[in-house]
Amino acid sequence: MSVTFCLNTSTIKPLPLLEKIRLTAEAGYSGVELWLNDVYEFVGRGGEVIDIEHALADHGLRVPCTIALRAWGEASEEEYPLHLEEAKRRLELAHRLGAAHLVCSPPREPADLGVVARRYADLLEIGRQVGVKPTFEYISFFRSASALSQAWRVVQEVDHPDATLILDAFHNWNSGATTADLRAVAVARISHYHINDAALDIPAGQQRDPDRVMPGDGQINLAAEVAILKEKGYSGAVSLELFNAELWEKDPRDVLRMGLERMQALFA
């Protein structure tokens, strides 16, 4: 099984965007996940999207995914058309950056997953027009699609050829996902895999993004999860996604090196 090791730039968040790209490539990663808000900020400070395109090309990095589209699932019927317009803009920007996918986050508060599925289908159709596939995300500390099983139900209900979900080790553990939940997801419906670990001193169900730690430093049985992905024949992107302020204070080269070594060891 051959996977592509990538970096989600939240892992080295404080750095300027072009420096994130350069250091990711120099550390030996094959891909980088970009946050579109970082792109907007870069442009707002006088940069150009073409500068980012050139940086990606110069460093030979692919972009498996961009992040994120939010609030579309909980928007009122009156506001929803505006969110579809924003979705098209973000999908077009993702396409320009060469991304295969754009993350679509679920509602923060309780929501009818049937409505969420219908709206996700709308996003998928816009994605077909643009050439980028919206991929559905579950977030363990949200109150709608917080678990892998719920996200998989949305993807199945949509019944669209482009419907996929993001696997995330942290959200699986924090929401109590089982190995059966993971095995139930068709490998062709996995857009990519976020890998991370969970702080040792906080129980599952109580952790948030800043509590993520480097793979191997926490309490998640990552080897068991990776073994299931291998059984399935998963061969997509594996992306290190951390939001840890302590790591942001360290030399980013050391963080990047350690993260890649840990991922490579898990998938060896």
C-alpha positions as CSV (number, residue, x, y, z in Angstrom):
1,M,0.0,0.0,0.0
2,S,1.4,3.3,-1.0
3,V,0.1,6.5,0.6
4,T,1.0,10.2,0.1
5,F,2.3,12.0,3.2
6,C,1.0,15.5,3.5
7,L,1.0,18.4,6.0
8,N,-2.0,20.3,7.1
9,T,-0.6,23.8,7.6
10,S,-2.5,24.2,10.9
11,T,0.4,22.2,12.3
12,I,2.8,25.2,11.8
13,K,0.0,27.8,11.8
14,P,1.9,31.0,12.9
15,L,4.2,31.0,9.9
16,P,3.6,33.0,6.7
17,L,1.9,31.0,3.9
18,L,4.8,30.8,1.5
19,E,7.2,29.8,4.3
20,K,4.8,27.0,5.2
21,I,4.9,25.7,1.7
22,R,8.7,26.0,1.4
23,L,9.4,24.2,4.8
24,T,6.9,21.5,4.0
25,A,8.7,20.6,0.8
26,E,12.1,20.9,2.3
27,A,11.0,18.4,5.1
28,G,10.2,15.8,2.5
29,Y,6.4,15.9,2.4
30,S,4.7,15.2,-1.0
31,G,1.6,17.3,-0.4
32,V,0.2,20.2,1.6
33,E,-3.3,21.0,2.7
34,L,-4.0,24.7,2.5
35,W,-6.5,26.7,4.5
36,L,-8.4,29.1,2.2
37,N,-8.6,31.7,4.9
38,D,-4.8,31.8,4.8
39,V,-5.0,32.3,1.1
40,Y,-7.4,35.2,1.5
41,E,-5.2,36.8,4.2
42,F,-2.2,36.4,1.9
43,V,-4.0,38.2,-0.9
44,G,-5.4,40.8,1.5
45,R,-1.8,41.7,2.5
46,G,-0.9,42.4,-1.1
47,G,0.0,38.9,-2.4
48,E,-1.4,37.2,-5.5
49,V,-2.8,33.8,-5.9
50,I,-0.3,33.2,-8.7
51,D,2.5,33.6,-6.1
52,I,1.0,30.6,-4.2
53,E,0.7,28.6,-7.5
54,H,4.3,29.3,-8.3
55,A,5.5,28.3,-4.8
56,L,3.6,25.0,-5.0
57,A,5.0,24.3,-8.5
58,D,8.5,25.3,-7.6
59,H,8.6,23.0,-4.6
60,G,6.8,20.1,-6.3
61,L,3.9,19.9,-3.8
62,R,0.5,18.6,-4.6
63,V,-2.7,19.9,-2.8
64,P,-4.9,16.9,-1.9
65,C,-7.4,19.1,-0.1
66,T,-8.3,22.7,0.9
67,I,-10.1,23.8,4.0
68,A,-12.9,24.7,4.6
69,L,-16.5,25.6,3.8
70,R,-18.6,26.3,6.8
71,A,-22.1,27.4,7.9
72,W,-23.8,26.1,4.7
73,G,-25.5,23.3,6.7
74,E,-27.1,25.5,9.3
75,A,-27.9,28.5,7.1
76,S,-31.5,29.7,7.0
77,E,-33.4,29.2,3.7
78,E,-33.1,32.9,3.0
79,E,-29.3,32.9,3.5
80,Y,-28.6,29.5,1.9
81,P,-28.3,30.9,-1.7
82,L,-25.5,33.2,-0.5
83,H,-23.7,30.2,1.0
84,L,-23.9,28.4,-2.3
85,E,-22.3,31.5,-4.0
86,E,-19.5,31.4,-1.4
87,A,-19.1,27.6,-2.0
88,K,-18.6,28.3,-5.7
89,R,-16.0,30.9,-5.0
90,R,-14.1,28.6,-2.7
91,L,-14.3,25.7,-5.0
92,E,-13.0,27.8,-7.9
93,L,-10.1,29.0,-5.7
94,A,-9.4,25.4,-4.7
95,H,-9.4,24.4,-8.4
96,R,-6.9,27.1,-9.2
97,L,-4.6,25.8,-6.5
98,G,-4.8,22.3,-8.0
99,A,-6.8,20.8,-5.1
100,A,-8.8,17.6,-5.5
101,H,-11.1,18.3,-2.6
102,L,-12.6,21.1,-0.4
103,V,-13.6,20.2,3.1
104,C,-17.3,20.9,4.0
105,S,-17.8,21.2,7.8
106,P,-21.0,20.1,9.5
107,P,-23.3,22.4,11.6
108,R,-22.0,23.2,15.1
109,E,-25.5,22.8,16.7
110,P,-28.0,19.9,16.3
111,A,-29.3,19.6,12.8
112,D,-31.5,17.4,10.6
113,L,-28.9,15.2,8.8
114,G,-31.4,14.7,6.1
115,V,-31.3,18.4,5.3
116,V,-27.5,18.4,5.6
117,A,-27.3,15.5,3.1
118,R,-29.6,17.4,0.6
119,R,-27.4,20.5,0.9
120,Y,-24.3,18.5,0.6
121,A,-25.7,17.1,-2.7
122,D,-26.1,20.7,-3.9
123,L,-22.4,21.4,-3.1
124,L,-21.4,18.2,-5.0
125,E,-23.2,19.4,-8.1
126,I,-21.4,22.8,-7.9
127,G,-18.1,20.9,-7.4
128,R,-18.8,18.9,-10.6
129,Q,-19.1,22.1,-12.6
130,V,-15.9,23.6,-11.1
131,G,-13.8,20.4,-11.1
132,V,-13.2,20.0,-7.3
133,K,-15.0,17.5,-5.0
134,P,-16.5,18.8,-1.8
135,T,-15.8,16.2,1.0
136,F,-17.8,15.9,4.1
137,E,-16.3,16.3,7.6
138,Y,-17.4,15.1,11.0
139,I,-16.2,17.0,14.1
140,S,-16.3,15.3,17.5
141,F,-17.1,18.3,19.6
142,F,-19.9,19.6,17.3
143,R,-23.5,18.7,17.9
144,S,-24.6,17.5,14.5
145,A,-22.4,15.2,12.5
146,S,-19.9,14.5,15.4
147,A,-19.1,10.9,14.6
148,L,-17.8,8.8,11.7
149,S,-21.0,6.7,11.6
150,Q,-23.1,9.9,11.1
151,A,-20.8,11.2,8.4
152,W,-20.9,7.8,6.6
153,R,-24.7,7.9,6.8
154,V,-24.8,11.4,5.2
155,V,-22.5,10.1,2.4
156,Q,-24.7,7.1,1.8
157,E,-27.9,9.1,1.9
158,V,-26.6,11.5,-0.7
159,D,-25.9,8.6,-3.1
160,H,-23.8,10.8,-5.3
161,P,-20.7,9.4,-7.2
162,D,-18.5,12.2,-5.8
163,A,-19.6,12.0,-2.2
164,T,-16.7,11.3,0.2
165,L,-15.7,11.9,3.8
166,I,-12.5,12.7,5.6
167,L,-11.3,10.2,8.1
168,D,-9.7,11.8,11.2
169,A,-8.0,9.7,14.0
170,F,-8.6,12.4,16.6
171,H,-12.4,12.7,15.9
172,N,-12.7,9.0,15.7
173,W,-11.3,8.5,19.2
174,N,-12.9,11.6,20.7
175,S,-16.4,10.5,19.5
176,G,-16.0,6.9,20.5
177,A,-15.9,5.4,17.0
178,T,-15.4,1.7,16.8
179,T,-13.3,-0.5,14.5
180,A,-16.6,-1.7,13.0
181,D,-17.5,1.9,12.2
182,L,-14.2,2.3,10.3
183,R,-14.6,-1.0,8.5
184,A,-18.1,0.0,7.4
185,V,-16.8,2.9,5.3
186,A,-16.1,2.0,1.7
187,V,-12.5,2.8,0.9
188,A,-13.5,4.6,-2.4
189,R,-15.5,7.0,-0.2
190,I,-12.5,8.2,1.8
191,S,-11.1,11.4,0.4
192,H,-8.1,11.5,2.8
193,Y,-7.0,10.7,6.3
194,H,-6.1,13.2,9.0
195,I,-3.6,11.7,11.5
196,N,-3.0,13.0,15.0
197,D,-3.1,11.8,18.6
198,A,-4.9,12.9,21.7
199,A,-3.5,14.4,24.9
200,L,-2.9,11.8,27.7
201,D,-4.6,13.7,30.5
202,I,-8.0,14.4,29.1
203,P,-10.8,11.8,28.6
204,A,-12.4,11.1,25.2
205,G,-15.4,13.3,24.6
206,Q,-13.8,16.2,26.4
207,Q,-11.0,17.1,24.0
208,R,-10.9,19.9,21.5
209,D,-8.6,20.8,18.6
210,P,-5.8,22.3,20.8
211,D,-5.5,19.0,22.7
212,R,-4.2,17.1,19.7
213,V,-0.6,16.0,20.0
214,M,2.0,14.4,17.8
215,P,1.3,10.8,16.7
216,G,2.8,8.5,19.2
217,D,2.6,11.0,22.1
218,G,-1.0,10.4,23.0
219,Q,-3.5,7.7,23.9
220,I,-5.0,6.8,20.5
221,N,-4.3,3.3,19.1
222,L,-3.2,4.6,15.8
223,A,-1.6,1.3,14.8
224,A,-4.9,-0.4,14.9
225,E,-6.6,2.3,12.8
226,V,-3.8,2.2,10.2
227,A,-4.0,-1.6,10.1
228,I,-7.7,-1.3,9.1
229,L,-6.8,1.2,6.4
230,K,-4.2,-1.2,5.1
231,E,-6.8,-4.0,5.1
232,K,-9.0,-1.8,3.0
233,G,-6.2,-1.0,0.6
234,Y,-6.3,2.7,1.2
235,S,-3.7,4.5,-1.0
236,G,-4.7,8.2,-0.7
237,A,-3.3,11.1,1.3
238,V,-2.3,10.9,4.9
239,S,-2.1,14.4,6.4
240,L,-0.6,15.5,9.7
241,E,-3.2,17.9,11.3
242,L,-2.4,19.4,14.6
243,F,-3.5,22.6,16.4
244,N,-1.1,22.5,19.3
245,A,0.2,25.8,20.6
246,E,3.2,24.2,22.2
247,L,4.3,22.8,18.9
248,W,3.8,26.3,17.3
249,E,6.6,27.5,19.7
250,K,9.1,25.0,18.5
251,D,11.4,25.1,15.5
252,P,9.0,24.2,12.6
253,R,11.7,22.1,11.0
254,D,11.8,19.8,14.0
255,V,8.0,19.5,14.1
256,L,7.8,18.7,10.4
257,R,10.7,16.2,10.6
258,M,9.2,14.4,13.6
259,G,5.7,14.3,12.1
260,L,6.9,12.8,8.9
261,E,9.0,10.2,10.7
262,R,6.1,9.2,12.9
263,M,3.7,8.8,9.9
264,Q,6.2,6.8,7.9
265,A,6.8,4.5,10.9
266,L,3.1,3.9,11.3
267,F,2.6,3.0,7.6
268,A,5.9,1.1,7.2
